[in-house]
Amino acid sequence: MPSILAPVADLPVNLPPDLAVRLAAVLDIEGKIPRALDALEPLRERAVVLVDGDGGLRAAQLADLGARVQVVDSGGPDGYGLVSASADVLVACWSAFRGPDPTEMAEAERVVRPGGRLLVVHDYGRDDVSHLHDDAADRPEYGLWSRRDGPFLQNGFKVRVVHCWWTFDSVESARVFLGDAFGETGRRFAETLKRPRLSYNIAVYHRTVGDLDVTG
């Protein structure tokens, strides 16, 4: 099956380019993800740092909401390379804050002004898409991360769950894509499809920088 590596900011899985284009065309076509971010923190005319968004899809969505977007890479030796307190909002989708790591958190809090917002998107599970991963039972994003004793809620984040979809033109096109992208696991799940879409739930972990409330 194709290599499925670490997720990237535009998509929840890293697929070869042709498959990535096909997934981008069906993932959250209703635009629930950007609307959820904007509902948690209005982005119009705000300085927004987007982590790992070089592909452009998430950056374009944020710009469409009126944000002034700057894209940075995660995991660099010099952090984000931005001036302290220069951003109103930091947005990370899937690739960053996989814990969250204390060093990464410190860098985010350095870059975002006091009172600014951290908005972090990860998979939530309890959906059709989770059945495409053979290691679903071991994925912390499907359990630990959204619990009160998990690393997000214990560190002052709250969580909002957004119910999204992967929406295909037909059941057959869904079956073809799932087989191409997820191999035998995808083909087995595709045989159970009765409709041309898969339920897909995401969690948006959100926190105000400088907010010491850790009640979740």
C-alpha positions in Angstrom: 0.0 0.0 0.0 1.2 3.6 -0.4 3.3 5.1 2.4 1.2 6.9 5.0 3.6 8.9 7.1 3.2 11.7 9.6 0.3 14.0 9.0 0.8 17.4 7.5 -1.1 20.7 8.0 -3.3 20.5 4.9 -4.3 16.8 5.4 -4.5 14.4 8.3 -2.4 11.8 6.5 0.7 12.2 4.3 0.0 10.5 0.9 1.8 10.5 -2.4 0.9 13.7 -4.4 -1.8 12.2 -6.6 -3.6 10.6 -3.7 -3.2 13.8 -1.6 -4.9 15.8 -4.3 -7.8 13.3 -4.3 -8.2 13.4 -0.6 -8.1 17.2 -0.5 -11.0 17.3 -3.0 -13.3 15.3 -0.6 -12.1 16.3 2.9 -14.5 18.7 4.7 -16.0 20.2 1.5 -18.5 22.0 3.8 -15.6 24.0 5.3 -16.5 23.1 8.9 -12.9 23.1 10.0 -12.0 26.7 9.1 -15.4 27.8 10.4 -14.8 26.1 13.7 -11.4 27.9 14.1 -13.0 31.2 13.3 -15.9 30.6 15.8 -13.4 29.9 18.5 -11.3 33.0 17.7 -12.4 35.5 15.0 -9.6 35.7 12.5 -10.4 38.7 10.4 -7.5 41.2 10.3 -5.6 39.1 12.9 -1.9 38.1 12.6 -2.2 34.3 12.3 0.8 31.9 12.4 0.1 28.6 10.6 2.4 25.7 11.4 3.5 23.5 8.6 1.1 24.9 6.0 3.3 25.1 2.9 0.8 23.1 0.9 -1.4 26.1 0.9 -4.9 24.7 1.5 -5.2 25.7 5.2 -3.4 28.9 4.5 -5.9 29.8 1.8 -8.8 29.0 4.0 -7.5 31.2 6.8 -6.8 34.0 4.3 -10.4 33.7 3.0 -11.5 34.4 6.6 -9.6 37.7 6.5 -6.5 36.5 8.5 -3.0 37.8 7.8 -1.3 34.5 7.5 2.4 33.6 8.1 3.5 30.0 7.6 6.2 28.5 9.7 7.8 25.1 10.0 7.6 23.1 13.2 10.6 21.4 14.7 13.3 23.7 13.5 16.5 24.3 15.7 15.6 28.0 16.0 11.9 27.4 16.8 9.6 29.4 14.5 12.1 32.2 13.9 9.5 34.9 14.7 9.6 37.9 16.9 8.2 37.4 20.4 4.5 38.4 20.9 4.2 39.0 17.2 1.1 36.9 16.5 -2.5 37.1 17.6 -3.3 33.4 16.9 -1.3 30.2 16.2 -3.0 27.5 14.3 -1.7 24.0 14.0 -3.4 21.1 12.1 -2.4 17.5 12.7 1.3 17.8 12.3 2.3 19.8 15.4 1.6 19.7 19.1 1.6 15.9 19.1 1.6 15.7 22.9 2.1 18.6 23.4 5.8 18.9 23.8 6.9 21.4 26.5 9.5 23.0 24.2 7.0 23.4 21.4 4.5 24.9 23.8 7.0 27.3 25.1 7.9 28.5 21.6 4.2 29.0 20.8 3.6 31.0 23.9 6.7 33.1 23.1 5.4 34.0 19.6 1.7 34.6 20.5 1.0 37.7 22.5 -0.6 37.4 26.0 -4.3 37.0 25.5 -3.8 35.5 22.1 -5.0 32.1 21.1 -3.6 28.6 20.3 -5.9 26.5 18.1 -4.7 22.9 17.5 -6.5 20.4 15.3 -6.2 16.7 15.7 -8.2 13.6 14.8 -10.8 12.7 17.4 -12.0 9.3 16.2 -15.3 7.6 17.0 -15.9 7.8 13.2 -15.6 6.0 9.9 -12.1 7.3 9.1 -10.6 5.8 12.2 -11.3 2.3 10.8 -8.8 3.0 8.0 -5.9 2.8 10.4 -4.7 -0.6 11.6 -3.1 1.0 14.6 -6.3 2.9 15.7 -6.4 1.3 19.1 -2.9 2.6 19.9 -3.3 6.2 18.6 -3.3 8.7 21.4 -5.4 11.2 19.4 -8.3 8.7 19.5 -8.4 8.5 23.3 -5.7 9.9 25.6 -5.5 13.4 24.1 -9.1 14.3 24.7 -9.3 12.9 28.3 -9.0 15.1 31.4 -5.8 13.3 32.3 -4.4 13.7 28.8 -1.7 16.2 27.9 -4.0 18.9 26.4 -6.7 19.2 29.0 -4.1 19.0 31.8 -2.3 21.9 30.2 -5.1 24.4 30.1 -6.6 23.5 26.8 -10.3 23.0 26.2 -11.7 20.9 23.4 -14.4 21.3 20.7 -15.3 18.3 18.6 -16.3 19.1 15.0 -18.2 16.4 13.0 -16.9 16.5 9.4 -17.1 14.2 6.3 -15.0 12.8 3.5 -17.6 13.2 0.7 -17.2 11.4 -2.6 -19.2 11.5 -5.9 -20.3 8.0 -5.5 -19.9 4.8 -3.4 -17.8 3.4 -6.2 -15.4 6.4 -6.3 -15.1 6.1 -2.5 -14.2 2.5 -2.7 -11.6 3.1 -5.4 -9.9 5.9 -3.4 -9.9 3.9 -0.1 -8.3 1.0 -1.8 -5.7 3.1 -3.5 -4.8 5.1 -0.4 -5.2 2.6 2.4 -4.6 -0.8 0.8 -6.3 -3.9 2.0 -7.6 -2.2 5.1 -9.2 0.5 3.0 -10.7 -2.2 0.6 -12.2 -4.1 3.5 -13.8 -1.1 5.0 -15.0 0.1 1.5 -17.0 -3.0 1.1 -19.2 -1.9 4.1 -20.1 1.5 2.6 -23.7 2.2 2.0 -23.3 5.9 1.2 -20.6 8.0 -0.6 -19.2 9.6 2.5 -17.2 8.8 5.6 -17.8 10.4 9.0 -14.8 12.2 10.2 -14.5 13.8 13.7 -11.8 16.3 14.6 -10.9 17.9 17.9 -9.9 21.5 18.1 -7.9 22.1 21.3 -8.0 25.7 22.2 -6.3 27.8 24.8 -5.7 31.5 25.6 -2.0 32.3 26.1 -1.5 33.4 29.7 -4.7 31.7 30.8 -3.8 29.6 33.8 -7.2 27.9 34.0 -6.5 24.2 33.8 -10.0 22.9 34.6 -10.6 21.8 31.0 
